[in-house]
Amino acid sequence: MRELTRSEVRQQLDAGFPRLAPPRSVVVVGAGLAGLAAAHELHRAGCDVTVLEASERPGGRAFTLRAPFADGLRAEAGAMTVTPHCDYVTHYRKLLGVELDRSDLLDQDFSYFVNGRFVRADPASLAEAGLPLAEHERGMSVTDMIERYVTAVAEELGPDLAAPDWAPAAELEHLDRASVQEVLRGRGASQAAIDLMEPLFLEMRGGDLRSASALSWLRHESGHRSLLGEVDGWGKIAGGTDVLPQAFAGGLRDRIRYRSPVVRLEQDDDTVTVTYLDHGRLATVTADRVVVTVPFSAMRHVDVSHARLSEAKTDVMRRLRYSSIVRVYLQMRRQFWEGHNVSVSTDLPVRWVRDATASQPGPRRILEVLMTGWRSKAVAAMSEEERLNFVLGHVETMFPGAREHYELGLSVAWDHQPWIEGSYVLPERGHGKLMPAIRAPEGRIHFAGEHTSYEPNGGSMSYALESGVRAFVELAVA
């Protein structure tokens, strides 16, 4: 079947899916936001839909931590930001009666902790820190560096870089083959300048700049999800990100089977058969079509030997990489550090430390520590006790008194989360050529999830929802 364009999918959503008739029965694998959106529309259209979810909750990487924190405090382990351009989040949250609050990423008291001291992003503070910047970078702020090394490059590539219906043009393929690190160094950026800019690249941070596609990075930094652009309208789901998937799940009720990990997919000319675990037993369900929404990292554990997948699909399922992220949460009996909504990028192994509860009431606070790339893999290999002690020791270096005020901790190592095994998709060099194969349906098996987005970068709730809607439209026109 012909691939749907992004504009066609959006037109169907805006028009209310006129004259679309889905199959009689569909199994959706995964109750993350992509699976919930697909199942919502299928159920609303009268389809007999079954959702098989491996865990005990909906949402996938839209995951809010509430226990064991005191005083009703909560923290986000996954998705946490909604921009004014997150159209699919806006559509469904309004439909489901979900409200927004102001984003925690706004109004931050941001600084660096380098060589044992706090440093600001202005030229005077950087000069005083004595960082090994290139001669032409001396006297520049971090904003100046971003203007020179990022914004100017994006502007040179022209408006097509930010076009809504975007596909890598042939003349830009060399950037897809290059890494972010190579492009920055090629523009004259010193390693010290790259280290200062990296925390503002969001999905591309954490030492993966040497493998991440420069074209995917430039596309991200030219869009509405970049910290380098307009962020004043950024928000978050009121009450916690998990409120949104729970609202979806409430409307699907008995359509979702929890603790039901899929272990095998088979298809023939007429049906698809899904084998899954049901409280320690093997069970099967047969349907006209299947929508697979789980990350490819988890699909590597599913037997697809009789699923009739193309060589291109099996190849991309093996090759697609996900960002490694560990997030650690330290509950403190009170705020003992200076500043409000503090956020610090560090040269320590803990990398990024911030107050995750600056907008929440009460004397207690939760410090979040985020590590990515090889550092997160190292910390993920520790036991929970070792991990908390390791992180707390480094936080004590930055904020003396951390051990004294520490009450309890919790961590999420996404590489080790069962049936997920990674955070958002990491577009490595050459990712543009993989994208059509990632999205393409295979006979009666369709694919959704943030990794199947029209965008090369994942990590967006809106992209996940959009992919679920795309899968629904595919099913209705197949």
KELO-901569 format. One line per 8 residues: number of its first residue (from 1); their letters; for each residue x, y, z of C-alpha. Coordinates in steps of 0.2 Angstrom, whole numbers. Each point is the difference from the previous one (the first is absolute). Example, Ala and Ser with C-alpha at 12.3 -4.5 7.8 and 13.67 -1.06 7.14 Angstrom:
<atoms>
1> AS> 62/-22/39 ~ 6/17/-3
</atoms>
This chain:
<atoms>
1> MRELTRSE> 0/0/0 ~ 5/18/-3 ~ 8/8/15 ~ -11/14/8 ~ 7/17/1 ~ 1/10/16 ~ -13/12/-7 ~ -12/-13/-5
9> VRQQLDAG> 0/-8/18 ~ -3/17/7 ~ -14/4/-12 ~ -9/-16/5 ~ 2/4/19 ~ -7/18/-3 ~ -14/-6/-10 ~ -5/-14/12
17> FPRLAPPR> 5/-14/-11 ~ -14/1/-12 ~ -5/-17/-9 ~ 14/-10/7 ~ -5/-18/4 ~ 13/-9/11 ~ 2/-19/0 ~ -12/-11/10
25> SVVVVGAG> 13/-5/13 ~ 17/7/4 ~ 13/-4/14 ~ 11/15/6 ~ 16/-5/7 ~ 5/12/14 ~ -10/13/10 ~ 12/14/-2
33> LAGLAAAH> -7/16/-7 ~ 1/-6/-18 ~ -9/-16/4 ~ -13/9/10 ~ -4/13/-14 ~ -2/-14/-12 ~ -11/-10/11 ~ -10/15/5
41> ELHRAGCD> -4/4/-19 ~ -3/-19/-4 ~ -12/-2/15 ~ -9/16/-4 ~ -2/-6/-18 ~ -8/-16/5 ~ 15/-12/-2 ~ 2/-15/12
49> VTVLEASE> 17/6/7 ~ 11/-9/13 ~ 15/9/8 ~ 14/-12/7 ~ 11/10/12 ~ 14/-9/8 ~ 1/11/16 ~ -14/4/13
57> RPGGRAFT> -3/17/-6 ~ -4/10/-15 ~ 12/14/-7 ~ 16/-9/-4 ~ 14/14/1 ~ -13/13/6 ~ 3/-6/18 ~ -3/11/16
65> LRAPFADG> 8/-6/16 ~ -10/3/15 ~ 5/-14/13 ~ 10/0/11 ~ 1/19/1 ~ -8/9/15 ~ -12/15/0 ~ -8/-4/-16
73> LRAEAGAM> 16/4/-10 ~ 2/-7/-17 ~ 14/-1/-14 ~ 0/-4/-18 ~ 10/-15/-6 ~ -3/2/-18 ~ -10/13/-11 ~ -3/16/8
81> TVTPHCDY> -2/15/-12 ~ -14/6/-11 ~ 3/14/-12 ~ -13/11/-9 ~ 3/-9/-16 ~ -3/-17/8 ~ -16/-1/-10 ~ -4/-18/4
89> VTHYRKLL> 2/2/18 ~ -11/15/0 ~ -13/-9/-10 ~ -1/-15/11 ~ 2/9/17 ~ -15/12/-4 ~ -10/-15/-6 ~ 4/-10/16
97> GVELDRSD> -2/15/12 ~ 19/1/5 ~ 7/17/5 ~ 17/8/-2 ~ 12/9/12 ~ 15/10/-3 ~ 16/-10/-5 ~ 13/-4/13
105> LLDQDFSY> 13/4/-13 ~ -5/19/0 ~ 7/13/12 ~ 15/-12/5 ~ 15/7/10 ~ 12/-8/-12 ~ 19/-2/3 ~ 15/-11/-3
113> FVNGRFVR> 10/-9/13 ~ 17/-2/-8 ~ 17/-3/8 ~ -8/0/17 ~ -8/17/-1 ~ -17/8/-7 ~ 1/9/-16 ~ -13/10/-9
121> ADPASLAE> -2/1/-19 ~ 5/19/-2 ~ 17/5/-7 ~ 7/6/16 ~ -4/-15/10 ~ 7/-11/-13 ~ 16/10/-1 ~ 2/-1/18
129> AGLPLAEH> -2/-19/0 ~ 15/-2/-11 ~ -7/-12/-12 ~ 10/-6/-15 ~ -10/9/-13 ~ 7/4/-17 ~ 7/18/-2 ~ -14/5/-11
137> ERGMSVTD> -13/-6/14 ~ 7/11/14 ~ -12/14/4 ~ -15/-10/-7 ~ -14/-6/11 ~ -8/-17/-3 ~ -14/8/-9 ~ 13/8/-12
145> MIERYVTA> 8/-17/-3 ~ -17/-8/-4 ~ -4/14/-12 ~ 17/-3/-9 ~ 1/-19/0 ~ -19/-5/-1 ~ -12/14/-5 ~ 11/6/-14
153> VAEELGPD> 2/-18/-7 ~ -19/-2/0 ~ -3/16/-8 ~ 13/-4/-14 ~ -10/-16/-4 ~ -16/11/-3 ~ -18/-2/4 ~ -2/-18/-6
161> LAAPDWAP> 9/-6/16 ~ -16/5/10 ~ -13/-4/-13 ~ -16/-9/7 ~ 1/-15/-13 ~ 18/-3/1 ~ 12/-12/-8 ~ 19/1/-1
169> AAELEHLD> 4/8/-17 ~ 14/-8/-10 ~ 11/15/2 ~ -1/-2/19 ~ 4/-19/1 ~ 18/4/4 ~ -6/7/17 ~ -9/-16/4
177> RASVQEVL> 16/-9/-3 ~ 9/12/12 ~ -1/1/19 ~ -4/15/10 ~ 17/0/7 ~ 8/0/-17 ~ -11/15/-6 ~ 4/10/16
185> RGRGASQA> 18/-3/-1 ~ 0/4/-19 ~ -8/17/4 ~ 15/4/12 ~ -8/-5/17 ~ 12/-5/13 ~ -4/-15/11 ~ -3/12/15
193> AIDLMEPL> -13/10/-10 ~ -9/-16/-5 ~ 0/-6/18 ~ -9/17/4 ~ -13/-1/-14 ~ -4/-19/2 ~ -12/2/15 ~ -11/11/-11
201> FLEMRGGD> -2/-14/-14 ~ -12/-10/10 ~ -2/-17/-9 ~ 18/1/-7 ~ 10/2/16 ~ 10/-12/10 ~ 15/-5/-10 ~ -10/-6/-15
209> LRSASALS> 5/15/-10 ~ 13/-10/-8 ~ -13/-13/-7 ~ -16/11/-2 ~ -5/6/-18 ~ 5/18/-2 ~ -15/2/-12 ~ -12/-7/13
217> WLRHESGH> 7/11/13 ~ -1/16/-11 ~ -19/-5/-4 ~ -3/-1/19 ~ 9/17/4 ~ -10/8/-14 ~ -17/-5/7 ~ -12/4/14
225> RSLLGEVD> 8/-13/12 ~ 17/9/1 ~ 5/9/16 ~ 9/12/-12 ~ -17/7/-6 ~ -15/7/7 ~ -5/-9/16 ~ -12/12/9
233> GWGKIAGG> -15/-10/-4 ~ 7/-17/6 ~ -11/-10/12 ~ -2/-16/9 ~ -15/-12/3 ~ -8/7/16 ~ 1/-13/14 ~ 13/-10/-8
241> TDVLPQAF> 4/-7/-18 ~ -9/-16/4 ~ -16/9/1 ~ -1/0/-19 ~ 2/-19/-3 ~ -11/-4/15 ~ -14/11/-8 ~ 2/-11/-16
249> AGGLRDRI> 0/-16/9 ~ -16/5/10 ~ -9/1/-17 ~ 6/-17/-6 ~ -3/-9/17 ~ -1/-19/-3 ~ 8/2/-17 ~ 18/0/8
257> RYRSPVVR> 8/-16/7 ~ 14/5/12 ~ 14/-12/4 ~ -1/-7/-17 ~ 16/1/-9 ~ 0/-6/-18 ~ 13/-14/-4 ~ -5/-5/-18
265> LEQDDDTV> -8/7/-16 ~ -6/-10/-15 ~ -10/5/-15 ~ -7/-8/-16 ~ -10/7/-14 ~ -16/3/11 ~ 5/2/18 ~ 13/4/13
273> TVTYLDHG> 2/-11/15 ~ 8/7/16 ~ 7/-11/14 ~ 2/8/17 ~ 2/-4/18 ~ -15/0/11 ~ 5/-2/18 ~ 12/-13/-3
281> RLATVTAD> -9/-9/-14 ~ 2/1/-19 ~ -16/8/-9 ~ -4/5/-17 ~ -11/12/-9 ~ -4/2/-18 ~ -5/15/-9 ~ -1/8/-18
289> RVVVTVPF> 14/12/4 ~ 13/4/13 ~ 8/17/5 ~ 17/-2/8 ~ 5/15/10 ~ 13/-6/12 ~ 19/5/-3 ~ 10/-10/-11
297> SAMRHVDV> 12/-4/14 ~ -14/-10/8 ~ -6/-7/-16 ~ 17/-9/-1 ~ -7/-12/13 ~ -16/-4/-10 ~ 1/-15/-12 ~ -4/6/-17
305> SHARLSEA> 6/-15/-10 ~ -18/-3/-7 ~ -5/19/-1 ~ 5/2/-19 ~ 11/15/4 ~ 10/7/-14 ~ 19/0/1 ~ 0/19/1
313> KTDVMRRL> -11/-1/15 ~ 9/-13/10 ~ 16/9/-4 ~ -6/17/7 ~ -7/-9/15 ~ 17/-6/4 ~ 9/16/-4 ~ -10/14/8
321> RYSSIVRV> 8/7/16 ~ -9/8/15 ~ 8/12/12 ~ 6/-7/16 ~ -6/11/14 ~ 0/-3/19 ~ -10/12/11 ~ 3/0/19
329> YLQMRRQF> -12/9/12 ~ 6/6/18 ~ -13/5/12 ~ 7/14/12 ~ -8/5/16 ~ 1/18/-6 ~ 9/11/-12 ~ 17/4/6
337> WEGHNVSV> 8/7/-16 ~ -2/18/-6 ~ -11/5/-14 ~ -17/-4/-7 ~ -3/-14/-13 ~ 18/-3/-1 ~ 7/-10/-15 ~ 19/-4/-1
345> STDLPVRW> 10/-8/-14 ~ 15/-8/7 ~ 17/-7/-6 ~ -3/-14/13 ~ -6/-17/-4 ~ -18/5/5 ~ 0/13/-14 ~ -17/9/4
353> VRDATASQ> -8/4/17 ~ -16/10/2 ~ -14/3/13 ~ -14/-11/-7 ~ -13/7/12 ~ 3/19/0 ~ -18/3/-5 ~ -7/-12/13
361> PGPRRILE> -5/5/18 ~ 8/-5/16 ~ 17/1/8 ~ 7/-16/-8 ~ 8/0/-17 ~ 5/-13/-12 ~ 17/2/-9 ~ 0/-9/-17
369> VLMTGWRS> 17/-6/-7 ~ 0/-5/-18 ~ 14/-9/-9 ~ 0/-5/-19 ~ 12/-10/-11 ~ 14/-11/6 ~ -1/8/18 ~ -18/-6/1
377> KAVAAMSE> 5/-18/-6 ~ 13/0/14 ~ -12/6/14 ~ -14/-12/-7 ~ 11/-15/3 ~ 1/5/19 ~ -12/-7/13 ~ -14/13/6
385> EERLNFVL> 10/2/16 ~ 16/3/-9 ~ -8/12/-12 ~ -8/11/13 ~ 16/1/10 ~ 11/4/-15 ~ -12/14/-5 ~ -2/7/17
393> GHVETMFP> 19/1/2 ~ 2/10/-16 ~ -15/12/5 ~ 9/2/17 ~ 15/7/-10 ~ -12/13/-8 ~ -12/3/15 ~ 9/-3/16
401> GAREHYEL> -13/-6/13 ~ -9/-12/-13 ~ 4/-16/11 ~ -6/9/16 ~ -17/5/-8 ~ -2/-16/-11 ~ -16/-10/5 ~ -3/-13/-14
409> GLSVAWDH> 4/-3/-18 ~ -6/-9/-15 ~ 7/-2/-18 ~ -6/-5/-17 ~ 13/-8/-12 ~ -10/0/-17 ~ 12/-13/-8 ~ -6/-12/14
417> QPWIEGSY> -18/3/-1 ~ -9/-16/-5 ~ -8/0/-17 ~ 7/18/-4 ~ 19/-2/2 ~ 5/18/-5 ~ -6/18/0 ~ -5/10/-15
425> VLPERGHG> 7/-5/-17 ~ 18/6/-4 ~ 2/5/-18 ~ 17/-6/-5 ~ 10/5/-16 ~ -10/-6/-15 ~ -17/0/10 ~ -9/9/-15
433> KLMPAIRA> 2/-16/-11 ~ -8/-11/14 ~ -15/10/3 ~ -11/-7/-14 ~ 3/-18/5 ~ -3/5/18 ~ -18/6/-4 ~ -5/-12/-14
441> PEGRIHFA> -14/-13/4 ~ 4/-18/-4 ~ -15/-9/-6 ~ -13/1/14 ~ 13/6/12 ~ 1/19/3 ~ 12/10/10 ~ -2/15/11
449> GEHTSYEP> 10/8/15 ~ 11/15/1 ~ 14/-9/-9 ~ -12/-1/-15 ~ -3/19/-1 ~ 1/11/-15 ~ 14/9/10 ~ 17/-8/2
457> NGGSMSYA> 1/4/18 ~ -11/-8/13 ~ -4/4/18 ~ -16/9/-4 ~ -18/-5/6 ~ -7/9/-15 ~ 10/-10/-12 ~ -5/-16/9
465> LESGVRAF> -19/5/-1 ~ 2/5/-18 ~ 8/-17/-5 ~ -15/-8/9 ~ -12/10/-11 ~ 10/-4/-16 ~ -2/-18/4 ~ -18/1/2
473> VELAVA> -2/9/-17 ~ 11/-13/-8 ~ -11/-14/7 ~ -16/9/-6 ~ 7/2/-18 ~ 10/-17/-2
</atoms>
